[in-house]
Amino acid sequence: MSKFLNPFYYERPAGVPAHAAKLKSWVRVALRLDKKTVISVNDLACNQPHCPPRVTVILVLQKDGPARKFEIHKALLDTNEQDVLLAISGQSTAASSGETRN
């Protein structure tokens, strides 16, 4: 019996869930968010020109406001607190932020 090989399967490197939790904590503190605010952190592939292979995307979803998106042009495991703070402040040339539509 042959084993099905999923071409879309991506094995997450060890430490991703723990590091994602750190990023969420840094975002929550920097933006002074309450516990009800949803923060999503994802490590995505980027195939755009002049884009690194992996990008960290942070979404902040608040009940009474627009969704906010921050992109850090680094893999999730390579992203540090300074990267997060720069992305939130909009000062990083390797990061972009914006509002998304609900």
C-alpha positions, 0 to 999 in steps of 0.5 A: 500500500502506498503512502499519500504524499501531501505536496502542501504539507509543511512541517513546522520547525520546533519552537514555533508555537512557543515563539509565536506566543512570545510575539503575541505577548510583545504585541499585547503589551506594546499596544496595551490590548486586553485579553479579549483582543485576538492576536494571530501570528503566522509564518507565511511563504512570500513569492513576491519580488524582493521579498524574503522566502518567509514573512511573519504576519501579525493580525490584531482583531478587536471587537470595536475597531478595524483589524490591523495587520503588521508584516515583518519580512523575516521568518517567525523564528528569526523575529525578535521583540525589536522587530515587533516594536518597529513594525507596530510603530511603522518605523521599520523599512522591512515591515509594513502595517495597515488596516484590513477590511472586516 
